[in-house]
Amino acid sequence: MVYSANDAANVLAFHMAGSIPNFAAQMNAKLQELNIKNTHFTNPSGIHDVNHYSTAYDIALLMKYCVSNTTFQKYASLKSCEISATNLSDIRKYNNTNPMLNPDSQYYYPSLLATKTGFTTPAKYCLASYAKENNLSMICVILHSEESLNRFNETKQLFQYAAKSFSFQDIAKKGDIITQITVQDATPDTQNLDIVLNDNLNVLARSDLDSLSPQITLKNIPSAPVAKGEIVGTATYTIDDQTYSIDLVAANDVIKKSSYIYFIIALLCLFAILLLLRSVKTKRKK
Protein backbone atom coordinates (compact mmCIF):
# COMPACT_ATOMS: atom_id res chain seq x y z
CA MET A 1 0.00 0.00 0.00
CA VAL A 2 2.79 2.44 0.84
CA TYR A 3 5.35 1.51 -1.81
CA SER A 4 3.22 -0.37 -4.39
CA ALA A 5 4.80 -3.79 -3.80
CA ASN A 6 3.26 -6.25 -6.27
CA ASP A 7 5.01 -9.18 -4.60
CA ALA A 8 3.30 -8.36 -1.28
CA ALA A 9 -0.07 -8.27 -3.03
CA ASN A 10 0.65 -11.72 -4.51
CA VAL A 11 1.62 -13.12 -1.11
CA LEU A 12 -1.65 -11.88 0.37
CA ALA A 13 -3.55 -13.47 -2.52
CA PHE A 14 -1.93 -16.87 -1.89
CA HIS A 15 -2.57 -16.53 1.83
CA MET A 16 -6.26 -15.67 1.37
CA ALA A 17 -7.22 -17.94 -1.54
CA GLY A 18 -4.41 -20.38 -2.26
CA SER A 19 -3.63 -18.96 -5.70
CA ILE A 20 -3.85 -15.78 -7.74
CA PRO A 21 -6.72 -17.05 -9.97
CA ASN A 22 -8.72 -18.06 -6.89
CA PHE A 23 -8.15 -14.66 -5.33
CA ALA A 24 -9.13 -12.90 -8.58
CA ALA A 25 -12.37 -14.89 -8.53
CA GLN A 26 -13.04 -13.65 -5.00
CA MET A 27 -12.34 -10.09 -6.12
CA ASN A 28 -14.79 -10.39 -9.02
CA ALA A 29 -17.41 -11.87 -6.72
CA LYS A 30 -16.97 -8.83 -4.46
CA LEU A 31 -17.51 -6.57 -7.46
CA GLN A 32 -20.87 -8.22 -8.09
CA GLU A 33 -21.79 -7.81 -4.43
CA LEU A 34 -21.01 -4.09 -4.68
CA ASN A 35 -22.88 -3.79 -8.00
CA ILE A 36 -19.74 -2.57 -9.79
CA LYS A 37 -20.38 -3.48 -13.41
CA ASN A 38 -17.53 -2.29 -15.63
CA THR A 39 -14.55 -3.82 -13.84
CA HIS A 40 -12.92 -7.25 -14.05
CA PHE A 41 -9.84 -8.49 -12.19
CA THR A 42 -7.32 -11.18 -13.09
CA ASN A 43 -4.68 -10.43 -10.45
CA PRO A 44 -4.27 -8.62 -7.10
CA SER A 45 -1.60 -6.13 -8.19
CA GLY A 46 -2.99 -4.43 -11.28
CA ILE A 47 -0.27 -5.73 -13.58
CA HIS A 48 -1.40 -5.42 -17.20
CA ASP A 49 -3.77 -8.01 -18.61
CA VAL A 50 -6.34 -7.50 -21.38
CA ASN A 51 -8.99 -9.01 -19.10
CA HIS A 52 -8.00 -6.81 -16.16
CA TYR A 53 -9.78 -3.47 -16.53
CA SER A 54 -11.83 -0.80 -14.80
CA THR A 55 -13.18 2.75 -15.13
CA ALA A 56 -12.66 5.95 -13.17
CA TYR A 57 -16.22 5.71 -11.86
CA ASP A 58 -15.82 2.10 -10.73
CA ILE A 59 -12.53 2.87 -9.00
CA ALA A 60 -14.26 5.72 -7.18
CA LEU A 61 -16.93 3.27 -6.02
CA LEU A 62 -14.21 0.89 -4.83
CA MET A 63 -12.45 3.67 -2.96
CA LYS A 64 -15.73 4.68 -1.31
CA TYR A 65 -16.17 1.10 -0.11
CA CYS A 66 -12.56 0.73 1.01
CA VAL A 67 -12.38 3.90 3.10
CA SER A 68 -15.33 2.66 5.16
CA ASN A 69 -12.79 0.16 6.55
CA THR A 70 -10.69 1.87 9.23
CA THR A 71 -7.76 -0.55 8.75
CA PHE A 72 -7.58 0.24 5.04
CA GLN A 73 -7.75 3.95 5.74
CA LYS A 74 -4.92 3.63 8.29
CA TYR A 75 -2.52 1.99 5.85
CA ALA A 76 -3.62 4.01 2.83
CA SER A 77 -2.67 7.22 4.64
CA LEU A 78 0.81 6.25 5.91
CA LYS A 79 3.48 8.71 4.89
CA SER A 80 6.11 6.03 5.33
CA CYS A 81 6.65 2.58 6.78
CA GLU A 82 9.47 0.50 8.23
CA ILE A 83 10.13 -3.22 7.84
CA SER A 84 12.14 -4.94 10.51
CA ALA A 85 15.53 -6.47 9.79
CA THR A 86 15.70 -10.10 8.71
CA ASN A 87 18.51 -12.61 8.19
CA LEU A 88 18.66 -11.38 4.58
CA SER A 89 18.42 -7.60 4.98
CA ASP A 90 18.73 -4.68 7.36
CA ILE A 91 15.83 -2.48 8.41
CA ARG A 92 14.10 -1.09 5.33
CA LYS A 93 12.25 2.22 5.22
CA TYR A 94 9.84 3.27 2.50
CA ASN A 95 8.13 6.56 1.74
CA ASN A 96 4.66 6.66 0.25
CA THR A 97 4.68 6.95 -3.54
CA ASN A 98 2.24 9.89 -3.25
CA PRO A 99 3.97 13.18 -2.32
CA MET A 100 0.59 14.70 -1.42
CA LEU A 101 1.10 13.15 2.03
CA ASN A 102 4.47 14.86 2.48
CA PRO A 103 4.27 18.28 4.25
CA ASP A 104 7.50 19.32 2.52
CA SER A 105 6.11 18.72 -0.97
CA GLN A 106 4.49 21.35 -3.17
CA TYR A 107 1.72 18.81 -3.79
CA TYR A 108 0.96 18.38 -0.08
CA TYR A 109 -2.74 18.30 0.70
CA PRO A 110 -3.40 18.11 4.46
CA SER A 111 -6.99 16.90 4.04
CA LEU A 112 -5.91 13.75 2.20
CA LEU A 113 -7.00 10.64 4.15
CA ALA A 114 -6.33 7.72 1.81
CA THR A 115 -4.50 7.31 -1.48
CA LYS A 116 -3.16 4.73 -3.89
CA THR A 117 -0.93 5.26 -6.90
CA GLY A 118 -0.76 2.95 -9.90
CA PHE A 119 1.22 2.53 -13.10
CA THR A 120 1.46 0.22 -16.08
CA THR A 121 2.73 1.16 -19.52
CA PRO A 122 -0.73 0.94 -21.17
CA ALA A 123 -2.61 2.57 -18.27
CA LYS A 124 0.12 5.16 -17.63
CA TYR A 125 0.11 7.05 -14.32
CA CYS A 126 -3.00 6.64 -12.19
CA LEU A 127 -4.14 7.80 -8.78
CA ALA A 128 -7.18 7.24 -6.55
CA SER A 129 -7.55 9.50 -3.52
CA TYR A 130 -9.96 10.24 -0.69
CA ALA A 131 -10.04 13.52 1.24
CA LYS A 132 -12.34 15.30 3.65
CA GLU A 133 -12.60 19.05 4.04
CA ASN A 134 -15.34 21.28 5.47
CA ASN A 135 -17.35 18.16 6.28
CA LEU A 136 -17.27 17.27 2.58
CA SER A 137 -16.02 13.79 1.66
CA MET A 138 -14.35 13.75 -1.75
CA ILE A 139 -12.96 11.02 -4.00
CA CYS A 140 -10.81 11.81 -7.02
CA VAL A 141 -9.59 9.34 -9.66
CA ILE A 142 -6.97 10.22 -12.26
CA LEU A 143 -6.23 7.72 -15.05
CA HIS A 144 -3.87 7.68 -18.03
CA SER A 145 -1.76 10.67 -16.96
CA GLU A 146 1.22 11.23 -19.26
CA GLU A 147 3.49 12.48 -16.47
CA SER A 148 3.78 11.09 -12.95
CA LEU A 149 3.58 14.44 -11.15
CA ASN A 150 0.59 15.67 -13.16
CA ARG A 151 -1.75 13.26 -11.39
CA PHE A 152 -0.85 14.76 -7.99
CA ASN A 153 -1.23 18.33 -9.18
CA GLU A 154 -4.57 17.61 -10.87
CA THR A 155 -5.90 15.76 -7.83
CA LYS A 156 -4.96 18.61 -5.51
CA GLN A 157 -6.58 21.19 -7.81
CA LEU A 158 -9.77 19.14 -8.14
CA PHE A 159 -10.03 18.68 -4.37
CA GLN A 160 -9.52 22.41 -3.81
CA TYR A 161 -12.12 23.25 -6.45
CA ALA A 162 -14.70 20.86 -4.95
CA ALA A 163 -14.12 22.09 -1.38
CA LYS A 164 -14.50 25.69 -2.51
CA SER A 165 -17.44 25.23 -4.86
CA PHE A 166 -19.68 22.74 -3.05
CA SER A 167 -21.12 22.45 0.41
CA PHE A 168 -23.99 20.83 2.26
CA GLN A 169 -26.76 23.36 2.59
CA ASP A 170 -30.03 23.47 4.49
CA ILE A 171 -32.47 24.11 1.68
CA ALA A 172 -35.59 23.67 3.78
CA LYS A 173 -36.44 22.94 7.41
CA LYS A 174 -39.15 20.86 8.97
CA GLY A 175 -42.05 23.06 10.02
CA ASP A 176 -41.37 25.81 7.45
CA ILE A 177 -44.66 27.28 6.18
CA ILE A 178 -44.90 26.75 2.42
CA THR A 179 -48.36 28.17 1.81
CA GLN A 180 -51.75 28.80 3.43
CA ILE A 181 -55.18 27.73 2.24
CA THR A 182 -58.74 28.42 3.35
CA VAL A 183 -60.72 25.26 4.07
CA GLN A 184 -64.45 25.23 3.46
CA ASP A 185 -66.98 24.30 6.15
CA ALA A 186 -64.45 25.02 8.91
CA THR A 187 -64.82 27.06 12.05
CA PRO A 188 -63.65 30.68 11.65
CA ASP A 189 -60.65 30.22 13.95
CA THR A 190 -59.36 27.10 12.12
CA GLN A 191 -60.34 27.70 8.50
CA ASN A 192 -56.97 29.26 7.56
CA LEU A 193 -54.67 26.22 7.33
CA ASP A 194 -50.86 26.54 7.25
CA ILE A 195 -49.18 23.95 5.02
CA VAL A 196 -45.72 23.05 6.34
CA LEU A 197 -42.76 20.82 5.43
CA ASN A 198 -42.69 17.43 7.12
CA ASP A 199 -38.90 17.01 6.97
CA ASN A 200 -35.57 18.79 6.57
CA LEU A 201 -33.78 19.00 3.23
CA ASN A 202 -29.99 19.13 3.39
CA VAL A 203 -28.24 18.58 0.05
CA LEU A 204 -24.86 18.93 -1.57
CA ALA A 205 -24.99 21.97 -3.81
CA ARG A 206 -22.88 24.76 -5.22
CA SER A 207 -21.89 27.40 -2.69
CA ASP A 208 -23.46 30.17 -4.79
CA LEU A 209 -26.87 28.49 -4.85
CA ASP A 210 -29.66 31.06 -4.85
CA SER A 211 -32.86 30.74 -2.85
CA LEU A 212 -35.13 28.08 -4.27
CA SER A 213 -38.89 28.04 -4.65
CA PRO A 214 -40.37 24.55 -4.63
CA GLN A 215 -43.03 23.23 -6.94
CA ILE A 216 -46.08 22.72 -4.73
CA THR A 217 -48.59 19.96 -5.40
CA LEU A 218 -51.60 19.90 -3.05
CA LYS A 219 -54.29 17.30 -2.71
CA ASN A 220 -57.88 18.40 -3.23
CA ILE A 221 -59.21 19.39 0.18
CA PRO A 222 -62.88 20.21 -0.45
CA SER A 223 -63.92 20.80 3.14
CA ALA A 224 -63.19 20.27 6.82
CA PRO A 225 -62.19 18.40 8.87
CA VAL A 226 -58.41 18.12 8.44
CA ALA A 227 -56.17 16.54 11.10
CA LYS A 228 -52.91 18.11 12.25
CA GLY A 229 -49.99 16.23 10.61
CA GLU A 230 -52.16 14.90 7.78
CA ILE A 231 -50.27 14.72 4.46
CA VAL A 232 -51.86 17.22 2.10
CA GLY A 233 -49.32 17.37 -0.73
CA THR A 234 -45.65 17.53 -1.71
CA ALA A 235 -42.97 20.16 -2.26
CA THR A 236 -40.44 19.36 -5.00
CA TYR A 237 -37.05 21.06 -5.24
CA THR A 238 -34.77 20.81 -8.30
CA ILE A 239 -31.06 21.29 -7.54
CA ASP A 240 -28.30 20.63 -10.07
CA ASP A 241 -30.68 18.50 -12.16
CA GLN A 242 -31.61 16.39 -9.11
CA THR A 243 -35.12 16.42 -7.69
CA TYR A 244 -36.01 16.12 -4.01
CA SER A 245 -39.56 15.74 -2.71
CA ILE A 246 -40.84 16.41 0.81
CA ASP A 247 -44.31 15.71 2.14
CA LEU A 248 -46.45 18.70 3.06
CA VAL A 249 -48.63 18.37 6.14
CA ALA A 250 -51.31 20.31 7.94
CA ALA A 251 -49.87 22.48 10.71
CA ASN A 252 -53.04 22.39 12.78
CA ASP A 253 -56.43 20.74 13.11
CA VAL A 254 -59.20 22.16 10.95
CA ILE A 255 -62.53 21.72 12.75
CA LYS A 256 -65.75 21.25 10.84
CA LYS A 257 -68.58 23.64 11.61
CA SER A 258 -71.14 21.93 13.83
CA SER A 259 -74.71 21.44 12.54
CA TYR A 260 -75.78 22.82 15.91
CA ILE A 261 -74.05 26.06 15.01
CA TYR A 262 -75.94 26.18 11.74
CA PHE A 263 -79.19 25.63 13.67
CA ILE A 264 -78.41 28.50 16.06
CA ILE A 265 -77.54 30.78 13.14
CA ALA A 266 -80.76 29.86 11.34
CA LEU A 267 -82.76 30.43 14.52
CA LEU A 268 -81.19 33.85 15.05
CA CYS A 269 -81.90 34.77 11.46
CA LEU A 270 -85.52 33.70 11.86
CA PHE A 271 -85.82 35.70 15.10
CA ALA A 272 -84.39 38.76 13.36
CA ILE A 273 -86.89 38.41 10.54
CA LEU A 274 -89.79 38.12 13.01
CA LEU A 275 -88.61 41.23 14.81
CA LEU A 276 -88.38 43.06 11.51
CA LEU A 277 -91.90 41.99 10.49
CA ARG A 278 -93.29 42.99 13.87
CA SER A 279 -91.63 46.37 13.61
CA VAL A 280 -93.13 46.93 10.15
CA LYS A 281 -96.59 45.86 11.33
CA THR A 282 -96.41 48.24 14.31
CA LYS A 283 -95.50 51.16 12.07
CA ARG A 284 -98.47 50.46 9.77
CA LYS A 285 -100.92 50.53 12.72
CA LYS A 286 -99.62 53.91 13.80
Protein Blocks (a to p, Z undefined) as FASTA:
>chain_A
ZZopaklmmmmmmmmnopaklmmmmmmmmmmmnopakbccfbfnopacfklccdfklmmm
mmmmmmmpmklmmmmmcfbdcddddfkbccdddddfblklpmkbmkbcfkbcbdcddddf
klmpaddddddeehiacddddehifbfklmmmmmmmmmmmmmmmgccddfbdghiafbdc
ddehiafklmpccdddfbdcdddddfklccddddddddddfbacddehiafbdcdddeeh
iacddddddfbdcddddfklmmmmmmmmmmmmmmmmmmmmmmmmZZ
